[in-house]
Amino acid sequence: MSDEDLQPISPAEARDLHLEALQDEAADWTYQSHESHLRAFIEWCEEKGEIENMNDLSGRDIFQFRRWRREGGYSQGRVDEIAPRTLASALTVVRVFIKFCGQIEAVPVDFYERVDLPSLTKDDQVSDSTIQPERVPEILKYLAKYEYASRDHAIWALVWHTGVRLGGLRALDLGDLYVDVDKPRIELVHRPGKDTPLKNQMDGERTNRISNRVAEILQDYIDGPRIENTDDHCRSPLFTTREGRISHSAVRNTFYRWTRPCAIGISCPHGEDPETCEFTDYTKMSGCPSARSPHDVRKARVTRYRNDNVPRAIVSDRLNSSEDVLDLHYDRASDLEKAERRWEFLE
């Protein structure tokens, strides 16, 4: 394709078309990742690169964006330089976006190849953010006593018991839950056209057994505080709000809220007074140094399973993640804990 064949389009318009194309086929986390990283790219095009037409994008522009992003551009001065894995993620999204632009005659079809991806070491690929497995029972004990069968309690109990992803949790309908049977279980179903795709699509569909205790908590939540509501597709979500199906941010806030030590009556390990600490504000909970995400709790679940000598293959099937990914990204055990596992098995 020659430059004469290109069709003019602004970066923002191309971004919108790309996100629209993603909406029906990509998992929610993929869509959100593209939306976030492309927000930075569009800002650079409009404010730094002064690019009004994608036809004008050059290899030099790609290099300058890469340098700007690496040096903390779009981070509002919070960091001097972003982590290698964050840069790699940003550039991967831009590469996919520019490949899409080639398909719509906005750039040459092979232009995406000019977006070089950085090589990452094993350490670069792994996030340090996690929560010690020993912290979770304290949170569950508090919720069972003071917030029994609340939505937060039901979410925590289910995530800790099964290690289900945020997207899988949101995807659950009342009809996917079997609690009044001899073998209680949940069924995870991929419904991409109805706002609840699973990360691994059809391969992510599975049935997971749950304990009688967790089944009882879920049933009491359904019979009690659950808000009777449907989503935009007339489905009955398990976890609801007054607007319908629970949002991604509401699930995250459920974990940010209760991983703050002060929320369960533990003195602040950071020396803050809950009466004056800014992170007691609902809108700032995630800023607490002790606050953790649903993904961090999923990692802790893997670590706990492995410390309890649950075979890797069983953990892999239950959490719908390959054994290699579990080892690299989820199992946050120390070298000593891993040595103890091997010793207990050999002994």
N, C-alpha and C positions, 0 to 999 in steps of 0.2 A: 504494500500500500504506500503510495506516495503522499507527500504532504498536501498535495492538491485534493486528495480524496478525503481528508479529515473534515469532520463536521464540528463547527464551533460549539463549545459548551463550557460553562463556568465550572470551577472546581466544586462549588456547593451543589450545583445541579447534578453533576456526575455522581457526587457522593450520595445524593438522595436516591438516584436511580439504582445505585449499587445496593444500598440498604433495602430498598424495596424488593430487589431480586433475592436478597438474603432471607427476607422475612418468612417466606413460605417453606424454606428448605433447611435453614440452619437452626441449631439449638439456640436457646435464649442467651446462653453465655457467649456464644460466638457472635451473635448479633450485637450484644452490648460491648464486646471487645472492639469490634469494628467501629461501632458508633463512637466510642471513646477515643480511640487512636486517630480516627479520621477527623475528629473535631480539632485535634492538634495540627494535623496536616493542612486542613482548610485554613486555620488561623495563620499558619506560616505562609501559605500561598497568598492570602489577602493582605497580610500586614508586613511580612518580611520580604517575600519573593515578588510581591506586586504582580502576581499572575492572575489575570482575569479570564484567560481562555486556556483550557487544558491542552489545546493544540500547540501552545508555546512552551510547554514543559520540556526541559532539557536535562541531560545527564548531570550537568553542573548544578542544576537546581536540586536534583535528588541528593547530591553530595552535600550541598549547603543545608538542606533540611536535616539530613542525618547528623551533621555536626551541631546544628542548633538544638535538635532534640537530645543528643547525647550530653550536651552541656547544660541541660536543665531547662531548655525552652519549653514553655507551656506548664512548667511546674510552679509558676508564680514565685520564684525565688526560694522555694522550700528546700531545694537541693542544688549543689554546685554541679553535680553530674549524676545522671540516673544510672541504675543498676544495669549491667550488661543484658540480663534476661528481659528487662523492661524495654530496652532499646531493640533487642531482637524481636520481641513481640510487636512493637510499633512498626518496625520495618517489614515484618511478615505481612501485617495487615495492609500496609501501603502497597506492597508488591501485588497482593491479591486484587486490591482495588485498581491498580494501574493495568493489570491483566484484563479486568473487566472493561476498563476504558478502551483498551484495544479492540474489544469485541463490539463496542458501540461507535467505532471510528473517531474516538476523541484523541487517541495517540496511536503511533504505529503498533501493530500487533505484537511485535517482539520487544517493545520498549520496556516492559516489566523486567526483562532480564538485566537491566541496568541497576536494579535495586539489589545490591549485594547484601547478603545476610551475614552478620558477624558469627564467627565460630565461638561456641561456648564450651567452657570446661564443665565437668560434671558438677563442680561446686557452683558455677554460675547458673546452672539450670535449676537448682533447688532453692526453694524459699525457706528462710529460717523461721518464718512465722508458724507457731504451733501452740498448743496448750498441753501441759503435762496431764497425762491420763488420770493422775491422782486427784486433780482439781474437780473433775466432772462429778464423781459421786457426792461431793459436798454440795454442789449446785442442785443435783437431783433430789437430795435429801431435803434441802430447803424448800424446793418447789413442791415436793410431796406433802410437806407439813403446812406451808403457808399459801400455796397457790395450786392446791390439788385439782387436777382435771381442768385447769385453765388451758387456754390455747397454747400458751408458752410451755406449760408443763407437758402437754401432749406432744408438742414438737420436739422438745428436748429428749423426752423418753424414746420417741421413735428414731430420731437421728442417732442417739447414742447406742440404741439397741441394734440398729441395722446398718448404720453408716451411710444411709441414703444421701444422695446429692441434693442440693437445694432445688434443682430443676425437677428431680424425681419427687421430692416432697410436695412441691406445688402441683405436680401433675395428678396427684391422687384424688380420685372422686370417692364419694361414699360407696359406690358400687365396687370399688377396687379393694375394699376392706372387708375381711371376713373374721369377725371376732366372736360370733356366737356359734362356733363349730368346735369339734374336738381338737383340731389342729389350726389355731388362729394363724392368719397370714395376710400379707398385702400383695397386690399384683401391680407391677409397674408397666404401664402401657404407653407406647409412643403414639402421640396424636399431634403430628406436626401442623395440620391445618386448623387446629383448635387451640392454639396458643400454649400447648404443653408438650413440645418435643422433648425427647430424652437425648442426653448428650451423645450416646452411641447409637441413636436411632433405633432401628428394629433389633439390633444386637443388644440394646440396653433393656429390652423387655425381659422380665423375669418375675418369679414368685419367691418371696422371702417369708419364711416362718417367723412369727413373733411369739414371745412368751405370753402366758396367761396374764401375768401382771401388766404387761404393756397393753394387751388387749382390753383389760379392765379399765385402764386409764383412758384409752381411746373411746371406749363405749360410754364412760362417765362424762367425757368431754362432749360427745355427741348428744347425750341425753340432757346435759346441763348447759354450759355457757356457749356452746357453738351457736353462731348466728345462722339461722336458716336462710339461705340465699343461693342464687344460681349465678353463673358467670355469663359472659356475652354469648356463649354458645349453648345456653340453656342446660348446662351440666351442673351437677351438684357437687362442688368441691368439698373435700374433707376439711380443709382449713380455709375459713372464710373471714371476710370483713363485711362492713356495711355496704361496701361497693361491689362485693362479689368475691372472686378468688383472691387469696392472699397474694400480695405483691412480693417481688424479690427483695425490695428494701425492707419490708415488714419482717420477713424471715431473718434477714441479716440483723435487724435491730433486736430480734428475740435473743440472739446470741451475744451481741454487744452488751445488751442490758445486763444479763445475768453472769457474764464473765468478769464484770467489774466486782472486785472483792467486797466493796462497801454495800453492794446490792443484796448480799446474803449475810450481812452482819460481821464481816471480817475486816479488821482494821486495815487501813490503806498501806500497802507496802511501799508506796511512793511518797509517804509523808504528807499527804493532803488531808485537809479537813472536809468531810462531805458537805458541811454547811456552806463552804465557800468554793469548793472545787468546781471548775467550769464543766467538767465532764459528767456531772450529775444532771446537766441539762439534756433533755431528750434528743435534741438535735446535734449534740456533740459527743454522744456516748462512745462512738468509734474512736475518738481521740484518746481515750484512757489507755495508758501503756499496757494494762492488763487485759483490755477488751480483745476478744478473738472472734473470728468469723465462723460460719458453718463449716467452711472448708477446713479450718484448723481443727475443729472438733472431729471431723471425719478422719483427719490424719491421726488424731489421738486414739480414735477407735481402732484403726489399723495397728498402731503400736501396742495397744492393750491386747488385742487378739494375738499378736505375735508373741508378746511377753507371756501370754497364757498358753503358748505352744500350739495354737490353732494352726494347722497346716496352711502354707501359703496358697495352695490351690483352692482350699475352702474359702479363705478370705477373698481371693481373687474373684471367685464366682459370686459370693454374697454381695460384694461391693461393685461388681461389674467393672473391673479394672485389671489389666494384665499384671502378671507377677513382676515383670521388670519395672512397670510404672509404680507399683506399690513399693518396691524396694527403693526406687530413686526419689519419689516425691512424697510418699505417705508415711513410711515407717521411720519415725523420728527417734528411735531408741538410740541410746548412747552405745559406744563400743563395749562398755562393761555390761550393759543389759544384753547385748547380742552374744557376748561371751557366755553369760549366764544361761541363755537359752540353749546354746550348743552343749554346755556342760550338763544341764538337766536332762537333755535328750540322751547324751552319751552315757550318763550315769545310770 
